[in-house]
Amino acid sequence: MTYLALIRHGETEWNAQRRLQGSSDIPLNDTGRVQARGAADALAGRTWDLLVSSPLSRASETADIIGAQLGIERSAAYRDLAERHLGEAEGITDYEAFDRWPHGRYPDIEPKPSVARRGLRAIDDLARRHPGSAIIAVTHGGVIRAVLDSIRSARSPRIRNAGISTLSHDGQRWTVHSINGVDLMPRHATS
């Protein structure tokens, strides 16, 4: 069984300003660094074999902070884990984007199915190359949601900064166990 923790990067100034980042390379702010340390604390209860990230600096710095705290070095940056390109909406606030394109179809936006395909390709590659490993992958909210929605065939909630979502791969398929740290598996009642 391969175990995967998908983690959204910590906060950036554009997150704080509610600006759409997409594939723009915006660095973490101080709050984001604190959030990354908090994610590392939440992950400290198990041994991790591999740490990877998106190539964008907000994800790679989050991964490096987590790795420093857990004693594991980031070994790779996967282009397929980079955030969705939001086209002409990148850099404007979500309110401005809604005002210009209330239907949400921004000019030149990367289609969500494309984001899901490449995100799944990245995690499938990790599971294939590292079977039976415990893997941390630091990426972006849009990628995580697209992957989770595809696996679950259901809409997932917004992914929080430094939110941890967990999955496992049994050699055949992925199972989602938690989103943003909230357990999805049914609990059995005790008598």
Backbone as CSV, one residue per row, in Angstrom:
resi,resn,N_x,N_y,N_z,CA_x,CA_y,CA_z,C_x,C_y,C_z
1,MET,0.854,-1.189,0.000,0.000,0.000,0.000,0.890,1.241,0.000
2,THR,0.675,2.119,-0.958,1.385,3.401,-1.007,0.497,4.442,-0.347
3,TYR,1.069,5.226,0.543,0.337,6.251,1.276,0.816,7.612,0.797
4,LEU,-0.105,8.519,0.511,0.234,9.828,-0.040,-0.452,10.935,0.747
5,ALA,0.334,11.935,1.137,-0.209,13.160,1.723,-0.048,14.261,0.677
6,LEU,-1.158,14.751,0.150,-1.160,15.899,-0.756,-1.359,17.147,0.096
7,ILE,-0.423,18.068,0.009,-0.470,19.259,0.853,-0.470,20.503,-0.023
8,ARG,-1.397,21.395,0.266,-1.389,22.683,-0.432,-0.314,23.552,0.209
9,HIS,0.351,24.356,-0.597,1.365,25.288,-0.102,0.777,26.238,0.932
10,GLY,1.659,26.873,1.719,1.245,27.900,2.668,0.814,29.178,1.965
11,GLU,0.336,30.111,2.747,-0.212,31.361,2.227,0.861,32.234,1.562
12,THR,0.417,32.970,0.537,1.233,34.002,-0.123,0.517,35.340,0.045
13,GLU,1.193,36.430,-0.315,0.531,37.737,-0.264,-0.674,37.765,-1.203
14,TRP,-0.562,37.118,-2.350,-1.709,37.091,-3.267,-2.873,36.311,-2.662
15,ASN,-2.607,35.237,-1.914,-3.695,34.545,-1.213,-4.363,35.505,-0.234
16,ALA,-3.547,36.226,0.533,-4.081,37.149,1.541,-4.920,38.246,0.892
17,GLN,-4.545,38.658,-0.318,-5.269,39.704,-1.040,-6.399,39.147,-1.913
18,ARG,-6.579,37.829,-1.873,-7.590,37.133,-2.666,-7.357,37.313,-4.170
19,ARG,-6.071,37.339,-4.555,-5.706,37.413,-5.970,-5.547,36.006,-6.515
20,LEU,-5.945,35.822,-7.757,-5.832,34.524,-8.409,-4.385,34.326,-8.875
21,GLN,-3.722,33.319,-8.333,-2.297,33.100,-8.629,-2.087,32.236,-9.852
22,GLY,-2.812,31.122,-9.907,-2.600,30.202,-10.999,-1.142,29.812,-11.106
23,SER,-0.593,29.871,-12.302,0.782,29.437,-12.527,1.806,30.545,-12.280
24,SER,1.367,31.725,-11.824,2.303,32.795,-11.461,3.119,32.330,-10.255
25,ASP,4.405,32.617,-10.252,5.290,32.113,-9.203,5.401,33.128,-8.069
26,ILE,4.473,33.050,-7.136,4.392,33.980,-6.008,4.941,33.279,-4.763
27,PRO,5.880,33.904,-4.021,6.491,33.238,-2.863,5.584,33.224,-1.632
28,LEU,5.946,32.381,-0.677,5.252,32.339,0.609,5.429,33.661,1.346
29,ASN,4.468,33.988,2.207,4.652,35.086,3.151,4.950,34.462,4.520
30,ASP,5.089,35.284,5.550,5.429,34.760,6.873,4.330,33.850,7.426
31,THR,3.074,34.192,7.164,1.969,33.330,7.599,2.083,31.964,6.933
32,GLY,2.433,31.944,5.662,2.600,30.689,4.939,3.700,29.823,5.523
33,ARG,4.763,30.456,5.989,5.856,29.700,6.608,5.404,29.085,7.930
34,VAL,4.619,29.827,8.697,4.065,29.282,9.949,3.128,28.117,9.631
35,GLN,2.300,28.265,8.605,1.393,27.185,8.204,2.166,25.939,7.784
36,ALA,3.277,26.113,7.081,4.096,24.972,6.656,4.642,24.230,7.875
37,ARG,5.082,24.976,8.887,5.566,24.328,10.120,4.426,23.585,10.816
38,GLY,3.228,24.144,10.770,2.067,23.460,11.344,1.744,22.171,10.611
39,ALA,1.875,22.186,9.289,1.646,20.959,8.513,2.684,19.911,8.889
40,ALA,3.932,20.335,9.068,4.981,19.391,9.478,4.651,18.770,10.832
41,ASP,4.140,19.583,11.754,3.736,19.049,13.068,2.665,17.978,12.901
42,ALA,1.702,18.236,12.023,0.612,17.273,11.801,1.110,15.986,11.151
43,LEU,2.201,16.063,10.394,2.741,14.900,9.692,3.748,14.119,10.537
44,ALA,4.137,14.658,11.670,5.237,14.099,12.455,4.938,12.734,13.073
45,GLY,3.704,12.289,13.069,3.344,11.035,13.701,3.692,9.779,12.916
46,ARG,4.264,9.926,11.739,4.627,8.744,10.939,5.970,8.984,10.257
47,THR,6.563,7.918,9.762,7.819,8.010,9.019,7.489,8.218,7.551
48,TRP,8.199,9.149,6.925,7.981,9.475,5.521,9.193,9.057,4.703
49,ASP,8.941,8.487,3.541,10.012,7.980,2.688,10.433,8.945,1.596
50,LEU,9.518,9.826,1.179,9.782,10.658,0.009,9.044,11.980,0.148
51,LEU,9.705,13.064,-0.289,9.113,14.401,-0.282,9.347,15.014,-1.655
52,VAL,8.262,15.418,-2.329,8.335,16.053,-3.643,7.428,17.277,-3.632
53,SER,7.548,18.093,-4.685,6.698,19.280,-4.755,6.486,19.703,-6.200
54,SER,5.621,20.684,-6.340,5.488,21.458,-7.577,6.766,22.278,-7.732
55,PRO,7.119,22.682,-8.951,8.298,23.528,-9.124,8.087,24.989,-8.711
56,LEU,6.843,25.419,-8.486,6.596,26.811,-8.106,7.119,27.064,-6.696
57,SER,7.699,28.239,-6.470,8.426,28.518,-5.227,7.562,28.399,-3.974
58,ARG,6.283,28.744,-4.045,5.449,28.649,-2.843,5.289,27.200,-2.396
59,ALA,5.266,26.276,-3.345,5.166,24.853,-3.005,6.517,24.283,-2.598
60,SER,7.564,24.643,-3.328,8.884,24.086,-2.991,9.371,24.596,-1.639
61,GLU,9.107,25.864,-1.308,9.507,26.366,0.011,8.689,25.698,1.109
62,THR,7.394,25.507,0.888,6.572,24.789,1.874,7.152,23.393,2.103
63,ALA,7.491,22.704,1.010,8.065,21.362,1.120,9.388,21.392,1.878
64,ASP,10.226,22.369,1.598,11.522,22.449,2.264,11.372,22.706,3.764
65,ILE,10.405,23.529,4.147,10.146,23.778,5.569,9.665,22.489,6.238
66,ILE,8.735,21.802,5.594,8.233,20.530,6.126,9.386,19.528,6.235
67,GLY,10.179,19.423,5.185,11.286,18.479,5.176,12.308,18.758,6.263
68,ALA,12.638,20.040,6.483,13.611,20.392,7.518,13.117,19.957,8.890
69,GLN,11.833,20.110,9.126,11.259,19.746,10.422,11.157,18.229,10.590
70,LEU,10.919,17.506,9.485,10.751,16.044,9.560,12.051,15.286,9.291
71,GLY,13.097,16.001,8.899,14.372,15.347,8.622,14.401,14.577,7.315
72,ILE,13.731,15.126,6.290,13.710,14.497,4.969,13.914,15.583,3.915
73,GLU,14.751,15.321,2.927,15.003,16.306,1.877,14.044,16.120,0.707
74,ARG,13.650,17.240,0.119,12.819,17.197,-1.089,13.683,16.647,-2.217
75,SER,13.178,15.605,-2.883,13.995,14.922,-3.882,13.667,15.312,-5.322
76,ALA,12.501,15.893,-5.563,12.132,16.218,-6.940,11.033,17.273,-6.972
77,ALA,10.967,17.955,-8.116,9.863,18.875,-8.406,9.182,18.348,-9.667
78,TYR,7.892,18.097,-9.579,7.104,17.551,-10.687,6.348,18.673,-11.386
79,ARG,6.643,18.874,-12.669,5.926,19.891,-13.451,4.424,19.628,-13.455
80,ASP,4.034,18.355,-13.437,2.605,18.022,-13.462,1.881,18.439,-12.180
81,LEU,2.620,18.789,-11.126,2.006,19.245,-9.880,1.889,20.769,-9.804
82,ALA,2.327,21.493,-10.845,2.205,22.959,-10.864,0.730,23.350,-10.937
83,GLU,0.432,24.534,-10.421,-0.958,24.990,-10.384,-1.512,25.234,-11.779
84,ARG,-2.815,25.183,-11.857,-3.569,25.437,-13.078,-3.284,26.847,-13.591
85,HIS,-3.069,26.975,-14.889,-2.900,28.292,-15.499,-4.284,28.930,-15.630
86,LEU,-4.432,30.112,-15.066,-5.740,30.771,-15.046,-5.909,31.820,-16.132
87,GLY,-5.007,31.847,-17.083,-5.153,32.754,-18.219,-5.179,34.208,-17.802
88,GLU,-6.082,34.964,-18.407,-6.159,36.409,-18.169,-6.574,36.772,-16.744
89,ALA,-7.050,35.814,-15.966,-7.492,36.111,-14.601,-6.345,36.153,-13.597
90,GLU,-5.177,35.655,-13.975,-4.066,35.636,-13.018,-3.690,37.051,-12.591
91,GLY,-3.585,37.234,-11.279,-3.167,38.513,-10.712,-4.299,39.426,-10.298
92,ILE,-5.522,39.143,-10.745,-6.648,39.986,-10.329,-7.356,39.301,-9.156
93,THR,-8.171,40.059,-8.433,-8.877,39.464,-7.292,-10.011,38.572,-7.785
94,ASP,-10.450,37.696,-6.911,-11.564,36.827,-7.295,-12.827,37.641,-7.574
95,TYR,-13.000,38.792,-6.899,-14.161,39.651,-7.148,-14.079,40.284,-8.541
96,GLU,-12.870,40.738,-8.917,-12.688,41.305,-10.257,-12.922,40.239,-11.325
97,ALA,-12.446,39.038,-11.068,-12.640,37.949,-12.031,-14.124,37.644,-12.192
98,PHE,-14.864,37.609,-11.087,-16.303,37.348,-11.160,-17.016,38.463,-11.912
99,ASP,-16.586,39.702,-11.683,-17.199,40.832,-12.374,-16.990,40.743,-13.888
100,ARG,-15.782,40.341,-14.308,-15.471,40.255,-15.740,-16.031,38.990,-16.397
101,TRP,-15.951,37.871,-15.671,-16.341,36.571,-16.225,-17.188,35.811,-15.206
102,PRO,-18.448,36.214,-14.994,-19.275,35.589,-13.953,-19.501,34.090,-14.168
103,HIS,-19.326,33.627,-15.382,-19.490,32.197,-15.675,-18.252,31.401,-15.280
104,GLY,-17.133,32.081,-14.914,-15.909,31.410,-14.478,-15.022,30.902,-15.595
105,ARG,-15.366,31.195,-16.833,-14.544,30.731,-17.965,-13.607,31.864,-18.385
106,TYR,-12.470,31.920,-17.710,-11.496,32.970,-17.999,-10.825,32.690,-19.333
107,PRO,-10.555,33.739,-20.121,-9.840,33.528,-21.387,-8.481,32.856,-21.143
108,ASP,-8.193,31.833,-21.912,-6.924,31.091,-21.873,-6.724,30.257,-20.611
109,ILE,-7.791,29.949,-19.880,-7.664,29.112,-18.678,-7.370,27.662,-19.084
110,GLU,-6.543,26.985,-18.305,-6.284,25.562,-18.532,-7.536,24.785,-18.119
111,PRO,-8.057,23.922,-18.968,-9.265,23.171,-18.620,-9.045,22.261,-17.394
112,LYS,-10.041,22.204,-16.531,-9.934,21.384,-15.322,-9.625,19.912,-15.634
113,PRO,-10.224,19.305,-16.679,-9.863,17.911,-16.972,-8.372,17.731,-17.280
114,SER,-7.765,18.740,-17.881,-6.325,18.683,-18.146,-5.529,18.707,-16.845
115,VAL,-5.962,19.537,-15.903,-5.306,19.619,-14.587,-5.432,18.273,-13.877
116,ALA,-6.627,17.686,-13.915,-6.845,16.380,-13.276,-5.960,15.312,-13.910
117,ARG,-5.876,15.292,-15.237,-5.057,14.277,-15.926,-3.597,14.364,-15.526
118,ARG,-3.051,15.576,-15.531,-1.627,15.680,-15.199,-1.376,15.461,-13.710
119,GLY,-2.300,15.882,-12.857,-2.150,15.612,-11.421,-2.187,14.120,-11.130
120,LEU,-3.143,13.419,-11.751,-3.222,11.963,-11.596,-1.994,11.282,-12.185
121,ARG,-1.510,11.802,-13.305,-0.299,11.230,-13.910,0.873,11.318,-12.923
122,ALA,0.998,12.451,-12.237,2.096,12.636,-11.274,1.977,11.673,-10.097
123,ILE,0.772,11.570,-9.510,0.664,10.692,-8.335,0.704,9.218,-8.732
124,ASP,0.185,8.882,-9.919,0.311,7.500,-10.401,1.778,7.138,-10.597
125,ASP,2.559,8.081,-11.127,3.988,7.852,-11.322,4.681,7.642,-9.970
126,LEU,4.321,8.449,-8.976,4.905,8.286,-7.643,4.569,6.912,-7.067
127,ALA,3.318,6.481,-7.195,2.913,5.172,-6.670,3.614,4.033,-7.405
128,ARG,3.783,4.186,-8.709,4.445,3.148,-9.501,5.932,3.050,-9.158
129,ARG,6.578,4.196,-9.012,8.023,4.214,-8.749,8.377,3.899,-7.293
130,HIS,7.440,4.149,-6.389,7.724,4.002,-4.954,6.618,3.203,-4.254
131,PRO,6.351,1.978,-4.722,5.273,1.190,-4.115,5.571,0.906,-2.644
132,GLY,4.533,0.993,-1.840,4.670,0.715,-0.416,5.293,1.841,0.381
133,SER,5.536,2.985,-0.250,6.174,4.116,0.427,5.138,5.074,0.999
134,ALA,5.601,5.900,1.938,4.807,7.010,2.464,5.389,8.282,1.854
135,ILE,4.569,8.996,1.078,5.036,10.102,0.244,4.309,11.391,0.607
136,ILE,5.067,12.468,0.691,4.501,13.815,0.846,4.689,14.530,-0.490
137,ALA,3.596,15.082,-1.043,3.661,15.866,-2.270,3.030,17.227,-2.000
138,VAL,3.827,18.284,-2.083,3.325,19.636,-1.845,2.995,20.261,-3.190
139,THR,1.754,20.687,-3.327,1.260,21.176,-4.602,0.310,22.346,-4.367
140,HIS,-0.767,22.422,-5.112,-1.648,23.597,-5.129,-3.105,23.171,-5.008
141,GLY,-3.922,24.101,-4.525,-5.330,23.812,-4.298,-6.072,23.333,-5.533
142,GLY,-5.835,23.972,-6.669,-6.523,23.573,-7.898,-6.157,22.171,-8.339
143,VAL,-4.899,21.820,-8.207,-4.445,20.478,-8.578,-5.044,19.444,-7.620
144,ILE,-4.974,19.733,-6.330,-5.498,18.786,-5.338,-6.988,18.550,-5.555
145,ARG,-7.752,19.625,-5.723,-9.198,19.467,-5.945,-9.493,18.683,-7.206
146,ALA,-8.770,18.972,-8.286,-9.007,18.258,-9.544,-8.725,16.766,-9.376
147,VAL,-7.643,16.432,-8.683,-7.295,15.028,-8.445,-8.352,14.353,-7.558
148,LEU,-8.689,14.989,-6.442,-9.664,14.395,-5.523,-11.033,14.238,-6.183
149,ASP,-11.469,15.259,-6.923,-12.763,15.191,-7.607,-12.788,14.041,-8.607
150,SER,-11.679,13.846,-9.304,-11.596,12.774,-10.295,-11.646,11.401,-9.635
151,ILE,-10.929,11.231,-8.546,-10.902,9.938,-7.846,-12.251,9.650,-7.205
152,ARG,-12.842,10.638,-6.580,-14.084,10.448,-5.825,-15.339,10.573,-6.680
153,SER,-15.216,11.121,-7.887,-16.383,11.431,-8.720,-17.377,12.290,-7.950
154,ALA,-16.829,13.227,-7.184,-17.644,14.148,-6.387,-16.860,15.442,-6.222
155,ARG,-17.579,16.514,-5.987,-16.933,17.811,-5.800,-16.342,17.900,-4.393
156,SER,-15.097,18.326,-4.317,-14.398,18.462,-3.042,-14.482,19.897,-2.542
157,PRO,-14.322,20.100,-1.236,-14.331,21.469,-0.703,-13.069,22.220,-1.115
158,ARG,-13.074,23.515,-0.893,-11.884,24.348,-1.145,-10.746,23.806,-0.293
159,ILE,-9.561,23.748,-0.845,-8.394,23.242,-0.131,-7.717,24.419,0.581
160,ARG,-7.571,24.296,1.887,-6.968,25.359,2.707,-5.456,25.439,2.483
161,ASN,-4.890,26.605,2.717,-3.435,26.725,2.699,-2.852,25.792,3.756
162,ALA,-1.878,24.980,3.331,-1.216,23.963,4.163,-2.182,22.854,4.600
163,GLY,-3.330,22.763,3.937,-4.273,21.672,4.211,-3.696,20.351,3.734
164,ILE,-3.933,19.309,4.517,-3.402,17.977,4.216,-4.549,17.059,3.819
165,SER,-4.435,16.475,2.641,-5.399,15.476,2.172,-4.625,14.172,1.976
166,THR,-5.205,13.056,2.424,-4.474,11.788,2.377,-5.181,10.775,1.491
167,LEU,-4.348,9.964,0.818,-4.834,8.940,-0.100,-3.971,7.700,0.067
168,SER,-4.479,6.578,-0.412,-3.645,5.378,-0.502,-3.890,4.720,-1.849
169,HIS,-2.878,3.973,-2.298,-2.959,3.255,-3.566,-2.659,1.794,-3.292
170,ASP,-3.577,0.912,-3.673,-3.434,-0.514,-3.381,-2.813,-1.298,-4.530
171,GLY,-2.250,-0.585,-5.503,-1.701,-1.234,-6.680,-2.663,-1.207,-7.858
172,GLN,-3.924,-0.900,-7.578,-4.957,-0.831,-8.618,-5.608,0.553,-8.707
173,ARG,-5.923,1.107,-7.539,-6.666,2.369,-7.543,-6.347,3.181,-6.297
174,TRP,-6.709,4.457,-6.371,-6.548,5.381,-5.245,-7.805,5.389,-4.392
175,THR,-7.623,5.557,-3.093,-8.709,5.778,-2.146,-8.393,7.053,-1.380
176,VAL,-9.342,7.965,-1.295,-9.166,9.211,-0.543,-9.593,8.955,0.900
177,HIS,-8.718,9.282,1.842,-9.015,9.069,3.262,-9.409,10.351,3.984
178,SER,-8.804,11.479,3.593,-9.135,12.745,4.254,-8.936,13.902,3.287
179,ILE,-9.652,14.987,3.552,-9.497,16.233,2.804,-9.363,17.346,3.829
180,ASN,-8.308,18.140,3.708,-8.045,19.214,4.683,-7.977,18.681,6.111
181,GLY,-7.507,17.457,6.280,-7.401,16.878,7.612,-8.689,16.302,8.160
182,VAL,-9.763,16.350,7.394,-11.054,15.804,7.830,-11.199,14.398,7.267
183,ASP,-11.359,13.429,8.147,-11.454,12.019,7.776,-12.738,11.755,6.986
184,LEU,-12.615,11.065,5.839,-13.768,10.722,5.024,-14.250,9.301,5.252
185,MET,-13.428,8.488,5.872,-13.775,7.088,6.073,-14.842,6.981,7.160
186,PRO,-15.840,6.141,6.931,-16.892,6.013,7.950,-16.328,5.397,9.220
187,ARG,-16.790,5.902,10.326,-16.395,5.365,11.625,-17.436,4.329,12.043
188,HIS,-16.958,3.229,12.597,-17.879,2.199,13.071,-18.330,2.525,14.484
189,ALA,-19.590,2.376,14.701,-20.125,2.639,16.044,-19.677,1.534,16.994
190,THR,-19.379,1.947,18.193,-19.011,0.955,19.227,-20.200,0.716,20.128
191,SER,-20.312,-0.510,20.627,-21.454,-0.821,21.494,-21.170,-0.492,22.921
